Amino acid sequence: MSLRIKFVCALALAALGIAQAQTGGQPGSQPGTGQPAQATPAPFNEETKAKILDGIKQILQERAFVPGLDFKRWDDMVEKGKAEIDAAKTETDFVRVVNRQLREFRISHVSLRTPRAAETRRTGTTVGFGLSARVNGTVMVVEIVAPGSPADQAGLKVGDKITMIAGNPINADSRMPSGQQEVILRVMGADNTERDVTLKAAAFVNTRADSLKWIDEETAILRINTFARGYEREAIDKFVEEARKSKRLIIDLRNNGGGAVNNLAHLLGLFIPETEAVGTFVNRRIVDEYAKEFPEKPVELKEIANWTTRKFRPTTPKVARYNGQVAVLINRASASASEIFAAAMKEVGGGTIVGQNSMGAVLASVYGRLEGGFEIQYPVSDYVTVKGQRLEGDPVRPHVEATGRTENGVDPVVNAAIAAMNDARFIPPRIGQMLR
């Protein structure tokens, strides 16, 4: 088990229509280059289930930590779900039932994964078609084609229109199939000619490359898809170096579910000086030290965060920091590290936040291996911003609310960010002004 701290949000890739396997949060290591290891699976039976439950109990009660949360309640949760747990005959059903019980803790970053999902997390590969499409009248418009996926290899492009799935015309209830090994699509390309495309599910590395695009001569947009697998520091450095030519930079963190804390610190360092604290990770050690020094005081998370000298700061960048105007785009799927970045830019970095409330899922977590190749993600510390906001359960709120899909190349959220950056009411002090 890697002990590198991560901020991971369990965003099912199936929601994007690009994965068949149950998937969870994203790791902080680099992607694998081949297929998932084909280890002989352990039999899934009642004995395996009992060992998994015992392993979860040990990890939660001995290693997991969230200030003020009693993980010993897990025994009662297991007893409450015993009938469903006993009835679960497959790995997927078992994980679904156990995770339903884990949600009773009412926190993020605690979940059980199947062996297949655990392998997906470790290697960066998933199994599926690599395609996401949205119904638009009598067609489904392709919105995402994962590089190297079966859809990519079959020549599908963003903007292609699917007119039939397995011989069935598209209607409002049409969905890309999941759990199938093969599907035939009728596809209309940009030249309006139709062809049949046979997609066969296969394993592929499921990462999306970050990008820098210019909106006009003075405005660029930097898209960061994750702080985990796929976050390339050298590439981000080059993007920011290029963006220094602009007066305004939009950082798009929509649908970014988080990742590794060292990648978060790296991105922060490109905008905020390393001397500036942006928040505090409150772990068991800090709480114990506080309780020892102030035995008569209750454990108050924000008070402890204010008291400790162990602050979270950006790392020193290898390139010059960006010193122009910054807007950060977030939505309800912006989680963990994305929320910390947005909050830091809002409180310290002089950024304008645009979009929707973030997810409010900010706990540092690691993974523990269990019987039969299963694994559990569990939290080890909480987080409080430098101005005292606990982000878990309390999302980052934008300065300017905006939503909407991109239509005909027009992104209403990006347009709202540009308008806000030209409106004196929404322009916070620049970093240099804030630090003087």
N, C-alpha and C positions, 0 to 999 in steps of 0.2 A: 504493500500500500504506500502510495506516495503521500508524504506529509506536507507537501507544498500547499499552502493555504489557497483555497479557491473560493470564488463567489459564483455559484452555479445555480441556474434556474432550470427546473425540469420542464422544458418546453418541448412537447412531443412533435417530432418532425413530421409525423403523420398528419398533423394539422395543416402542413404545407403540401400534403399529397406527395411527398418525395421519399417516404420510407415505409416499409412494411413492418420492420422490426420495431418492437417497443423500444423507445429511446429515452434517455434522460438528459441530465445536464451535460455540459461540455467540459472536457478536461483542460489542463493548462499546459500539457506537454505537446510535442510536435506530432503531426499526423503519421500514421503508419504508412508504409509504401506498398503493402500487399494485401492479400486476403486475410480475414480473421483466422487465427490459429485454429486448426481442426483437432482439438483435444477430444478424447473420448468422454462423453458426458456421463456424469454420475447418475444413477437411477433416481428418478423423482418419486419418492414414496413417503409414507407417514414418518419413517425414521428420519429422512432428510428434512422434512418439514419441521420436526421437533428440534433438530439440531440448528436449523436456521433461526427458529424462534428463540432458542437459548442464546445463540450468538448475538442476535439483536438486543436481547435483554442485557447481556454483558457489556456490549459496546455503549448502549444508551446510558446505563447506570454507572459505568466506570470512565468513559471517555467523553461523551457528549456534554456540552455545556452551553446553556443560555441563562444569563442572570435571572434568578427568581423562578426558574422552571424546574419542576420536580419530575425527572424522568422515571422515577420509581412507579409512577402511575401506569407504566407499560403493562405490568402484570394484570391490572384491572381491565385494560383495553383488550388484551388477548382473551381474557375470560369473556368479555362482552361479545367478541366476535368469534368465539370458539366454534359455534355451529357452522358458520360460513367457512371458517378456516378448515375445519374437518371435511367439509363438502367439496373443497377445491381439489380437482383432480389433475389439473395441468399447471405448469409453471406460471403461465400468464394469469390464470384465475387466482392462483395463490397470491401472486404479487398484487393483484388488484384488491383483494380482500385485506391483505396486510396493510397496504398503503391507505386504505379507507380508515383503518384503526389509527395509523400514524398521524393522519390528518386531525385527529382529536387533540393533538398537542397544540394545534392552531398556530403553527409556525411554518416558515419555509425551510427548504434545505434539509428535509429529513424524508427519505424514501428508499424503498427496496427496489432492486433491479434484478431482472432475470439474467441468467448466464449470457444469453445472447445480447441483451442490452448492455451488460457490463463489458463484453468484448467490443461492442460498438463504441462505447465511451473510451476504452483504452486505445483502440487502434485507429479511431476516426473513420471507420468504414460503416456503411449501412447497406441494407438490401432493399431494393425497390426499383422504381422506374426513373426516379430523378426528375419528376415533372410536377409542376403545380399549374392549375388552370382555373379560371373563374367563369361562371356562367354569365353570358351576356346575350339575352334573347334566345335564339335558336342555335347558338354556338358556344363553345367554351374557349376563351382567349388564353393562350399560354402566357403565364406571367414569370415563371422561373423554370430554367433548364439547368440542372446541376452539371458543372463541367465534368466530363469523363463518365457520366451516367449513361444508362441505356438510351434514354431520350436524346441525349447529346450525340451519342454515336449513331443514332438513327436519323440524325439531321434535323431534328425539331428545333425551332427557333422561337424566341420570345416574340409574341405578336401573331404567331400562327393560330389558325382557328380550327378547333376540333368540331366536326359536324356530326360525327357518330361515334359511339363507344360500343364495341362488340355488336355492331349492327343496329343499335338502338339510337334513334334521333335524340338530340339534346333538348332537354326541357329544364324547368326551374329546379327539379329535384335531381338532376344529373350530378354525379360525383365521379372523380377518378377512382377506379377500383383499388382496393388494398387487400392483402392476403392472397393475391393471385400471382401465379408464375408468368402468365402471358396474357396480353390483351391486344386486340386489333383496333386501331383508331382510323377513322377517315379524317384526313387533315387537309385544310385549304391553306396554301402558302401565300406569300405576299403578291404573287402573280395571279392569284385567284384560281389556280389549277388545283384539283383535288387528287389525293393519292392515299392509298392504304399503307399504314405504318404498323408493323408488328413489333411490340415492345416485349422483351423478355426480362423479368426481374433479375438483377445481378447485384453483386457487392460493388460499391464504389466509395471513394473517399468523399465524404460529404462536407466540404468546406467551400465557402464563397470568398473570392478574392476581394479585399478592400480596394477602394478606388478614390481617385481625386479627379473631379471634373470641373471645368470652368463654366459658369453661368453667363458671365460677361467679363469685361476686361478688369473689373475691380472685385469680383465676387467668385469664390470657389467653394465647392462642396466636397467634404471628405466623408466618405461612407466607411464606417467601422462596423463590421458584421458581428464580431465577437471579440472578447478579451481572452479567449481560450485557444483551442486548436484553430489555426489559420491566421492568428495575429502575428504578423511578421514585423519585428521592430525596425529592421533596416529599411523595409519598404515604407513604413509609416514615417520614419525620419526623412526619407526622400520626398514623400508627399508634402510634409510640413515645410521642408526647404523650398519646394516649388511654390507652395501656397504663400510664402513670405512676400511674394511679388504682389499679392492681392491686398486690398484694404479691408475686405470682409471675408470671413471664413465661416461656413456652416458645417458643423459636425453632426452627421446623421447617425444617431444611436437607436433609431426605431427598430424594434424587434431584436435588439441585441440583448441576449439573455445572460450575459456576464462572462466570467472566466477567472483567470489567475490574477492575484493581487499584484504580482511584479509587473505584469503587462499594464494593469491599471496605473501603477505608479509611474511607469514609463510614459504613458500618454499624458498624464497630469504634468509631468516634468517639461513637456513641450509647450505648456501654457502658463504654468504657475511656478515661481521660484522654489527651489528645494528647501529654502529656509522657512517656508510658510506651512504651518500645520493645517490640514484640511479636515481632520477628524481623529477619532480614537477607536481602536479595536479593544473592546473590553472582554478579556478572557478570564479564566478561572484564577490564574496567578494574580492578576491585578485586583480582582475582587477579594481574594484572600489577604493580600497586603493591606487593602483598605480596611477590611474587617479587623485586622490585627492592630492597626493604628487607631481606629475609631470603633472599638467594640460596642460602644453604647449607641451608635448610629445605625439606622436601617440601611439595607442594601438598595440604594437609589442609583439607577444606572447613569443618569445624566450627571449626578453629583460625583460619582466615581470617575466618569470620563473627564470632568472638569478638573478633578484632583490630580490624576496621574500625569506624570511627565512623559509617558510613552505615547507620543503622538504619531499619527500617520502623516507622512510628508511625501511629496513627489521625489523622484530620483533626479539626479543631475543629468541633463540631456547631453548627447554627443553632438547635437547640432544647435544652432541658435533658436531660442524660443520664438514662437510666433507672437508678434506684438500688435497685430491689428484687431479689429472688432470681431467678436466671436458670438455665434448663436449655436445652441445645441438643440437638436430635435429629439424628442422622446415621445413614446406612446405607452399604452398599457402593457406591452410586451417588453419594454425596456426594464431590465431587472438587474439586481445585484451590483456588479462593478459599474454598469451603465448608470445606475442611480447615484452611486458614490461620485462618479465623474461629474454628472449633471449638477449634483448638490454642491460639489466643490467649486465648479465654475460659477454657480449662482451666488454662493456665499463669499468666495475668495477671489475667483478669477475674472470677475466682471463680465460674465457671459449672459446672454439673453436666452432664456429657455422657452422653447416654442413647441406646441403640440398638445398632448394629453397628459394627465397624471401618470406617473410611472407605476410599476407593479407593487412596490412596497414590500419587496422580498430581499432583505439584505442581512444575511448571516454568513460568516465565514465557515466553510465546511471542508471536510475531507471524506475519504471513502474507506470502508472496512470490508474485507473479504469474508465471505461466509461459506458454509457447506455447499457443495455441489456447483461452485462457480458463481453463486449469487453474490451480490454486494449491497451494502447499505451506505447511503450518503447521510452524514450526520453533522450537526453544527458544533463548532468549538469556540466561537466568540460572537459577540454582538458588535454593533457599530453605532457610533453617535457622531454627528457632524461637529465641526468646530464651533458652530453656533447653537449646539445643543439639541438637534433634531435626531431622534432615533428613527431610522428609515424603515426598519422592520414594522410593517403594518401602517406606516405613515408615509405615503409616496411623495416623491418630489412633484411639486406643482409648478406648471409653467407660468411664465410672465404673461404669455399670450397663448390662449387656447386655439387650436386649429386641428382639423381632421379632414379626411377625404382621400379618395383614391386618385392615382395618377390617370388622367384621361387625355389621350392624344398628346402625350408628352408633357402635359401640364400637371405639376404637383402642387396642390393648393397649400400644403404645409410649408413647402419651400418658399412659395410666394408670400405666405404669411410671415416667414422669417425675414425675407428681404424687406418687406414693408416695415416690420418692427425695427430692423436695423437702420432704417431711414427715418424713424420716428423718435424724436428726442425723449419722449416719455418712457421708452423702453430701452434706453441705452444706459446701462450701469457705468460707473467710473471704470476707466481702463486700469489695468493692473498697476502700472506705474503710479497713477494718481492715488490708488488705494493704499499703496505702501509708503507713500511719503508722509 
